[in-house]
Amino acid sequence: MEAAGPVTRAAARKRAPTIPEEQRERRPGRRRPRRRIEEEQEVTVFREVVSFTADPLPARYYDKDTTKPISFYFSSLEELLAWTPDVEDSFNVALEPSECRQPPLSSQRPRTLLCHDMMGGYLDDKFIQGSTARSPYCFYHWQSIDVFVYFSHHTVTIPPVGWTNAAHRHGVCVLGTFITEWKEGGRLCEAFLAGDESSYRAVADQLVLIAQFFRFDGWLINIENSLSLAAVGNMPHFLRYLTTQLHQRVPGGLVLWYDSVVSSGQLKWQDELNQHNWVFFDSCDGFFTNYNWREEHLQRMLGQAGERRADVYVGVDVFARGNVVGGQFHTHKSLELIRKHGFSAALFAPGWVYECLEKKDFFQNQDKFWALLERYLPTHSICSLPFVTSFCLGMGTRRVCYGQEEAVGPWYHPSAQEIQPLFAEHRREGDGRGWVKTHCCLADAWNGGSSLLIRGEIPPEVGHVAVRLFSLQVPVPPKVFLSLVYKLEGPSDVEVALELTTGDVGSCHVGGIWTLNAETSSRHSPRPLRVPPTKLARWVGHCGQQLRGGWVQRCYEVSLRGCVLRDLLVSFARPPGGREEASFVCRLGEIQAVTVSRVRWQRAMPEEEGPPARLLLGCTLHWSYLLSPVRCFRVHCRTGTGGGSPGGGPPGPEKPALLGLAFVNQYRIAELPVAAAGPSGDGRVEFLVEPVPKEGFLVPQAEWGRAALLYSMPHT
C-alpha cells in the first residue's frame, strides 16, 4: 500500500515519510486502507481502515516470500526493450556517482578490473535493504581495483545497488554485463544486429538509459555465439553508438568488449588483441582478453595496442580453469607478466576464496589472496572531504550505533559498507623483529558491524611505528578537524595517535597538529579550541573521554596553508625507557577528517510510542531529501495504540526501534508487527527517518523526518 504525501510545514529541504497508494498490498494478514490525511501539529498522519484482501506485488521488484525489494535482471531482448523507469525501480538507484579519485580512470596507468562471477549472481546481495545472511561473500580491497564488473549469465545483468554504492564510495567504476550465448544468443543477436541501424540503436539506447537511471557506469559486452555476416558487420557500429551515447549521458562511462567473436562472425577466442578482433576494440573503450594466454601473446599485443595499452585488460581466471598462467593462490604469477608488459589486468571470479575454501577461514584466505597480489596492484587515492569511516564491512553479527548495541543477530547490507583501508602486513628487514598487521574483525564495533584490528610488536630499539591506512590527494582549507575512536585490548602502555603527510608543495606550511584536549598524544602540545564551531560543539565535547564499550576518542585540529593531504596514518609509540618488545592489539572504530560546512537541519516534532502488536504491516515509505550531503538514512519506528484522538497521542516515551538503512529516498516495510486497534481507539505506528550526514555527526532525534499512521479495525 502506497500513497504520496504532502510536505510538512517543518521541512524546507525534506518531506516527511509518506505511505503511498499506487500499489496497495492486499495479502492475507495485511491491511488494505481507506485513507484520510490529518495534520497532527507538524506530523503527517494517515488514517487507515484494516482490510485483509490480497494484492500481490510485482515479482520482478519484490521477493515473493518476504515482499522485500530486490535487484533484478532481464532475460530477453523483449524485456530489455519494454523497460521504462518506474517508481519500483527507484529502490535500485545508487546513492550517488562515483567519488573523486586520483589518478582518474582516464589516466594511462595500468588498471585492475575485478569481474565478480559467483554462483549465478543475485544471491544475498540482491536484497536491496539487506538480509540476515550468516556468512555472505564480502569484498573490501577496494583501493586496489579500478573497475568492478557484476557478471551473470542473464542477458542484461544490472549490478545490485549495494555493490554500486560500495564501489562508488571508493571511487571504483561499476559495469553491468550484456551477454548472449549459444543458439538462443545467436537468435537474439540476429534480431537486433542483422537489420537496419534503428534496431541496434534501440538496444543501445536502452542500455544507456538503464546505466544512467540506476547510476552505474557502463557495460561489458560479451557475445559468445557466432554471428551472421550482416550481424557482425553491424557490431562495430553498435559498439561505437553505445559508447558515444554512454559518454554523453554517463560521466566517466565505460564500454568494454570481451574477446570472443572475431570479425568474420565466428566464435573463436583469441586470448589476445589482434587483427581478427581489433575492429571491436577500436569501437569502444577497452578489450577484455580470454584467459588461455602465454607471454608471447602479451608480446604480440604491444604493437596492436599502441598507445592504448592500458585499455587492454588481460583476463586472469582465478579458478585456474584451462591452460592458464597461475590462478588461485598463484594468481600473482599472471599479474607479474601482465604488469611487465604494461597492460591492465582483469581478475575473473576472485570469489574463488569464498566458493572453494572453508567459509570459516574466508577473511584470512581473502587477505592472503590480495596480499600476494599487492606489489602488482597500484592503489588510487581519495580526493574529497569530509572523509569519515567506521570501517564497517556492511555485515556483522550484531548492529552497534556509536558504542551502543542496537540489535543482535547476523546482517548483511553491502550499501552500508564504509570506506575500507589498505590492508597489509609489514615486517622489519633483517632480524625480523617488529611487525604490524591490519585486518577486519566482526567481534566488536563502534558503529555498524565491524572494526579494524591492528596488531603489532615494537622492538626495543624502535620508538614508534606508523601504519598507512588511507592514500589521499586532498587540497584542504586552512583548518581540518581529525577524530580517532579506538581502544587497546588487554594491558598495554602503547600510545595511539593519528598522523598525516602532505604533498611536496613549496607553498605548503603545516602550522601544527594540536590536540583538542590535554590528554592526547604527548608528541604534540595541547591547544584546546578557543571558540569551537557550532557544528563541532557536541563532537568536541567527547574528545579525550572514555566512551561506551571502552572506546576512547582523540581529536585534533590541523592548521594548513596551501597543502595537499597525502596519507592518513595511525601511529603506535612505546613507553620511553622500555627495554622489552612492546606488543599491542588496537581496535579502530572510526576516523573522521572534516571541515566545517554549512549544513542545516530542520526541526520536527518529538517522539511518541505504543504497546506491542498483533497485526503485520507492509508498506513503502517515501520522503524527499537531498542525497548529496548524507551517507544514508536510518529508518526507525514506534508502534502502539493511540487510545483516542490523534492529538491525544500515546502515553509515555519509548525508544524507537531501528528497522534498517536506506540509501535512496524510500524504504520498504515488510511484515512489521503492530498492535491491533481496540474497538474504541486507533492503532498508531510512527516512522522516523534519521539522516546520517557525511561529516559523521549525530542528528538529534527532534530533527528527524516523521510521519504517523492511525488505523482502525473495520466495523462489523
N, C-alpha and C positions, 0 to 999 in steps of 0.2 A: 504494500500500500504506500503510495507516494503522493505528495502534493506540494505545490510551490507555496512559499510563504512570503510575507511582506518583510521589508527591512525594519528592524526595531528602531525606536527612537534613540536608543543608547548608542547605536553603532554608525559611525560615519564611514568606516572602511570595511565593515564586516556585516554579514547578515546572520541573524540568529539561526541555529539549526532548524530545519523545517522537515516535515514528513509528507512527501508528495503523493500524487494521486494517479499518474498515468497508468501504472501497472499495479492495481490493487491485488494483494496476495490473499487468496482465499483457500487456505489449506485447513484440513480438519484440525481443530485445536487452536486455530488462529482467528483473528477477528477482522471482519470487513467493516469499516467505519461509515457512519453517516456523520459528516463533519461540519462543525461551525467553529470559526476562529474568534477568540476573545483576546482582549488585551488585559493582562493582569499586571498592572503597573508597567514595568518595562520588559516583561517576559511575554513572548508569543505563546499563546495557549491554544491547543487544538482540542475540540471536544468530539468524542467518538462514541458510537454505539456498537458493542461487540456483536460480531456475526461469525459463523463458522463455515461459510461457503468456500470451497476450494477454488483457487485460480493459479495454475502453475506459472512459474517464472520461466523466461526463455532459457532453454538448456545451454545455448552457446555461452551465456554470460554467467550462469549460476550453477553451482554444484547441486545436483538433483537431491542429494541426501541431506545437505546442511543448509541450502539456499545461500551459501556464502559466494561472493563474486570470485570468478576465476579468469585467468588469462586463457586465450583461445588461439586457434589457427584456422586456416582454410584448407580444405581437402580437394578442392576442384577449382577450375577456371571459372565456372559459373558462380560459385560462392564469392570469389575474389571480385568479379565484375559487378556483382549485385550489391556489394557492401557500400553503405553510406554511413557517415558518422551518426551515432545515436546516443541518447542520454546514457544508455547502459555502457557504452564504450568508455565513458569518462573515468570509470574505475581504473582502467588500464593505461591511463595517460601518465607519463613520467612527470615527476615533480618539477624539474627544470632542465634546461640544456646542460651540456657537459661543462664542468668547472674549467676555468682558465688553467692551463698547464704550460710548462716550459721544458724542453722545446716543444713548439706546436707540432701537431701531427704532420703538417705540411713540410716540415724540415726534411732534409735528405739523410738524416741519421737513420741507420737501420732500425727497424721496428720489431716488436714482438706481438704476434696475434695469438690469442687463445680461442680455439674453436671448441665450444662446450657441447659435446655429444654424449648424452648419458641415458641409456635405457629407454630410448624413445622420446625423452623430454616430457615436459609438463607433469612433473611429479609433485612433490610437496611445494615446489616453487610456483605452482600455478595458483595457489591460494593468495589472492592479492592482499588480503588483510591478515595473512599469517595463518599458521596451523600449529598443532600440538605435536609435530613430529619429534621423536625422541633422539634420533641420530641422523639428521639430514646432512647432505653434502653442503659444504660451506667453503667459499673461496675468499682469500683475504690478502693475497700477494699482489695487490693492485698496482703498487708503484713500479712493478717490474714489467707490466704489459701496457700496450698502447691501444689495441683493438680487441674487442670481445665479440665473438660470433655465437649466437644461440642457434644450434643446429638440431633439426629433426628431419624425419622423412615425410612430413606433411608437405603439401605443395607450397603453401605460404606459411612460414614459421615466424610469428610475431613474438619478439622476445617478451617473456613475462616481465611486468613492470618492476618487480623487485630487483631483477638483475640490472635493468636500465638505471634505476635510481642509485644503486650501489656503485655501478661503474661510473656514472656521470659525476658522482660525488668525488671520485678520484681522478677526474679528468680523462677517462677512458672512453673511446668511441665504441658504440654498440651497433651491431648489424643483425638483421634477421636473415633468413635463408629462403630463396626461391629455388625449388628443386623439382626436376621432372626425372622419372626413372622408368626403364623398361618399356614395354609396349604401350601401356596406358600413358606414360610420359611422352612417348612419340606422338600419340594421337593428340595430346594436349598441345604440344608444340606446333603441330601442323595447323591446329585450329586458329592460333593467333600469329604464326610466323609465315605461313605459306601464302597468305593473301596480300592485300594492299597494306599501306602504312597505317591506315586507321585502326586496324586490328591490333598490331603490336603497340601502337601508341596508347590505345585504351588500357592495355595491361600495364604499360609503364606508368601511365598517369595514376592508376590505382595504387601501384607500389609506392610512388612518391607521396600520394595523399596519406597512405597508411603510416609511412615513416614520419611525415610531418605532423599528423594528428596525434600519434602516440609518443612523439618526441624521442624516437631513437634515430640513428644516424645513417642508415643505408642498408645495402643488401649484398650478400654473397649469392652469385648466380651460379647454379650447379646443374648443368644439363647432362644427365647420364643416360642418354639414349641417342640413337642415330637420328639424323635429320635429312630430309629431302634436300635436293639442290636449291629449291625455292626457299625453304625454311632457313637453311644455313646461310644463304645469300642475304637474308634479311636480318640475321642475328647481329652483325656489327651495327646495323642501323638502329636496331632495338637497344643495344647497349649504349650507343652514343646518345640516343634520345633520352634514355633513362638517366644517364649520367648528367647530361646537361640540365634536365629538369630538376633533378635532385639537388644539384649545386645551386640552382636559383632559389629553391624553396626550403632547403635544409642547410643552414650554415655548417660548414665542415663535413657535408655529406660525402659518402664514400660508396662506390660500387666496385666489387671485386669479382673476378671470373675464375672459376675452378678449372683446372687442367683436365679436360675430358674429351669433348668433341673437337675434331680438327676441321680445317677449312673445307675439306671435301664432304663433310657431313658424317663421317664415320665416328663411332665412339671408340677412341683409341688414345688411351692415356700416354702422355709423352714423358712424364717425370722431369720435364724441363720446359723452359720457354724456347721455342724455335720457330722456323719459318712456317710450320704447319699450324701453329696456333697464335702467332704474333698478331694477326688481324684483330683478335678479340682483346688482347692486351692493349692494343693501340686505341681501342674504342671505349675504354673505361679507366678506372683509377689504379687497378692493380691486378696481379696474377698470383693465384694460389696453386702451387705445383702439387702433383701427385707425390706419393711417398717413397717409391722404389728407386730413388736416385743414388748415384755414386758421385765421387768428387769430380769425375770427368764431365758429368752433366753440369755441375756448377761452373767449371772452367769454360765450357762451351757457351753458357748463358751470358758471360761477361760481355761478349760482343753484341749479343741480341738485345740486352737490356740497355746498354749505353748509359746515359746519364740518369736513367730511371731505375738504377739497380735497387734502390730502397723500395720500389713498388713491386718487386718480385718477392713473394712470401713463400719460402721453401718449406714444403709440408713435412711434418715430423709426426708419425703415428706413435703416440706414447705406448700403445698396446704392443708395438713391435710386430705387427702382422705383416707377412710377406717378406720380401728381400730388402730389408731396410738397414740403415746405419743406426746403431744404438737403440733407443727406446727403453721404457720402464726406468729403472734407476741408472741406466746408461745413456739416457737422452742427452746428456752433456756432450757425448761424442758427436752427435749430429750438430749441436749448436756450435761446437768448436770449428767444424768445417764450414758451416754457413757463414759465421762471422769472419772467418779467414778470408772469404771472398767478398765480403761487404754486402751480403743480402739480408733482407728481413727474414724472420722465421715465423712459421705458423704451427703452433703446437696443437695437435688434434687429440682430443679426449684425455687431457691430463687428469680427469676424474678417475683414471685407472687406479690411483691410490685409494679411492673410496670403493670402487666396484670390485676390485680383485684382492684387496688385502683386508686384514682384520679391522672391523669398524671401531673397535675399542682403541686401536692404535692410529686412528685416522690423522689426528693432529700431528703426531710425531712423524708419520710417514709423509704427510704433505710438506712439513717443514724440511724434512730430509731431501725430498724431491727438488724443491725450489732452491735449497741451499747448494745443491750440486750444480745448478744452472747459474748461480748468482754472478759469476765473473763474466758471463756472456749476455747478461740482461741489463742494459743501461736503464737507469731509472729516470722518471720525469719528476718535475718539481711543482709544488703548489704555488700559485702566484696571486692569491687574493686573501684579504682579511674581511670579516673575522674568521679565525681558524679555531674551531672547537671540536674536540673529540673525547668521547668516553671510552674509546677502544672497543665498544660493543660490536660483536660479530653478527648481530641480527638473529641471535639464538641464545638459549640458555636453559637452565633447569629451574629458574625462578626469575621473577621480574623485580628489579630494585630501582627505586627512584631517589636519587641523592642520599644514598645510605640507608634508606628505609625499605624493607621488604614489602612489596605490594601484592604479590601472588606467588604461589609455589606450584611448580609443575612445568614440564617441558614446553617450549615455544620456539617457533621458527618464523622469522619475518625478514626476508632479505632487504626490504626497503629500510629497515631500522638499523642496518649496518652503518656504523660511524667510520670516519676516515681511519684507515689502518696504517701502522708504522712500517718501517723497514725491519724485517725480522732477520736476525743474524746471530752467529756465534763467533766470538773473537778470542784468540789465544795469543799470548806473548810468544814471540820467536825466541829460540834459544832453549832455555831450560824448561819452557812450558809452564812455568809458574805464573799464575794470574790469568784469569779468564772471565768472560761475561757472556751471557746468553739471554735473548729475549724470546718469549713465546706467549701465545694467548692462553687464557685459563678461564674455565667456566665455574671454578669453585667459589669465586667471590666477585662482587661488582660494586661499584659506586653508583652507576647509573646505567641501566639496561640489563644485560645478562652475562657480561664477562668483563675481564680487566686484562691488563698487560702485566705479565710476571717477568721480572728481571732478576736473574740470579748471577752471582759472581764471587770472585775471590781476588782480593787485592794483596799482592805480596808486600813484605815489609819495606822494600826499597822504593815502592811507588806510593806517592801521596794520594792520588785520586785517579779514577777512571771516568771517562765521559762516553756515553752511548748515543750515537746519532740516531734519532728516531724519525725525523722528517727532513726532506730536502725542500727548501723553499727558494723562491725568487720573487720577493715581495717588496716593491717600493713602499716605504712606510711613512706615515705622518710623524710629526715631532715626538709624540708620546705613544707608546704601546704598553698595554697592561697585560701581564702574564700571570697565569694562575696554574698551580700544580696541586692535584689532590693525590695523595699516596698514603701508604702505610708500610712499615717494616714488619716483617713476620719473624717472630722469635727474637731472642736477645741480640742486639747489635748496637754498636756505637757509631756506625757509619752515618755520615750526614748526607742528606739528599738535597739537591738544588737543580734549578733549570739553568742552562747555558744557551747562548746563541752565537752564531758567527755572522759576519756581514761581508758583503762583496768588496772586492778590491777596487774601491772607487776613491779617487783622490779627494773629493769633497766630503767624504763620509766622516762624521765625527760621532763617536759614542760618548754621550755625556755621562753614562754610568748606568749600572743595573742596581737599583736601590730596592730594598725590601719595603713592604708596606707596614711592617711591624718589627719590633725589636727582637723577635725570637726566631728569625730565619737564618739562612746561611751566614756563617761567620766570615765568609770571604768578601762580603760587601758591607759597607757601612749602612746601618739602618737610617731610613729617611721616610717617616710617615707622610702621607699626602696631607697637605695643609687644608685644602678645600676639595674634597673628593667630588667628582662629577655626580650629579643626581642619580644617574642610572647605575653608578658603581657603589652607591652608599651601602646597600644590603650586601653586595658582593664583598666589599672590603671588610665589612663587619665580621666575617667568618675567618679572615686570614689569621694564621698562626694558632687557630683554635683546634681543639680535639673535636672531631665531628662524630656523627653516628658510626657505629661499627668499627671504631678505632682509626678512622681515616683522619688525616691532617691536611689542611690547606695552607699552601705557601703562595704569597702573592708578590709581584714585582712591578715596579714602574721602570720602564726603559726610556731614556731620553736619546733620541737620534736626530741627526740632521743630514739630509741628502744621502741616506743609506738604503741599501738593499739587503734584506734579511736572506741568509743563505741556508743555515742549518738550525734546527732546534734539537737540543741535546738534553739529556739528564745526566748529572754527574753524581758520583759517589766518592766521598772523601773519608779516609781512615782517620781515626783519632790521632793527634800528634803524639809522638814518642812511643807508639806501639811497636813491638818487635815481632809480633806474630802475624801470620796471614789473617786478614780481616775478611770474613765471609759475610755475605748479605743475601737476603731474599726480600725484594721490594715489589710491592704491587702498585701499579699506577692506575688510578681510577679516572682521571680526567686531566686534560691540558687545554688551556684557553689562551689565545692571543687575540686581544680585541682592542678596538679603538672606540671612542665614544661617538655614536651616530644618533641622528635624530629620528628615533622610532617612538611612536606614540601609541598607547593602548587605551581604548575607550572603556568606561566603566559600565557594569551591568548590575543586575540585582543579586542579593545574597542568596545562599542556597536553601533548599528545603529537603524533606525526606519522607519516608513512609515505611510501613511494615512489609514483610516478605510476601511472596506471590504464589498464585495458583494457575495463572494463565501463561501462555507463551506468546510473545510478541515478535513479529517480523516486520521490519520497516526499513526505509532508507532515509538517512538524514542528509540534507543539503545545506550548505552555507556559502557565503561569499566572502573571500578574504584574499588579499594579495599573497601569492605563493613565494615571491622573491625574498621576503625577509624571514621566512620560517624554515626550520629543519623538518618539522612535521606537526601534526595536531594529535593531541591525546584526547580521546573521546571517553567521557565518564557518564554515569547515570545515577539517579536515585529513584527508587520505586516506593509506592505507598498508596494509601487511600486518603483522599482529601477530606472526607467527612463533612462536606458542606460546600459552600460557595467557593469559587476559585480564589477570591480574596482572602478567605479564612486561612487556607494553607494547612499543611500537616503539622502535627506537634513536634517540637524539638529538633535539634540539629542531627544530622547523620553524615558521616564521611562518604563522599561519592565513590562509587566503585568504578575502577578502570575497565572499560570494555576492550580497548585496543588502540592502535595507532592508525592514522590516516595520512596519506601523502598527496591527496587531492582534496577538493572541497566537498567531499561526500563520504559517507560511511554506511555500510550495510549492517543493520541489526538483525541477527538471526537467532531465533529461539531464546529470547530474553525472558526469564521468568518474571512475571509481575503479579501483584495481588489482585484477586477477584474483587470487583467493586461490591459494596454492600447494597442492600435493597433500597436504602435511602441516601446513599452517598456516592460520590465519584471516586473511581480509581485514578491514581495520578502517577505518571512517570516523568521525570525531568532529565533532560540531556544537557550536558555541559561540554563545550568544545574548548580545549586549552591550547592556544598557540604556543609553540616552543620556538623562541627566536634563535637565529643563527649565532647570536652573541653568547648564548649559553645561559642567560638569566632566567630565573623563575618568574612567571607572570602570576601575580596574585589572583586567587580564585574569584575575587569580586570583579575581575576584568575579563573573565572567560565569556564566550558566547553561550547563550542559554535558550532553551525552548521547553515548554511543558506540554504534556498531553493528558487531558482529562478524559476518562472513558466511563461509560455506564453500561450495565447489563441490559439486554433487550427486555422490553415489557412482555409479559406472558398473559 
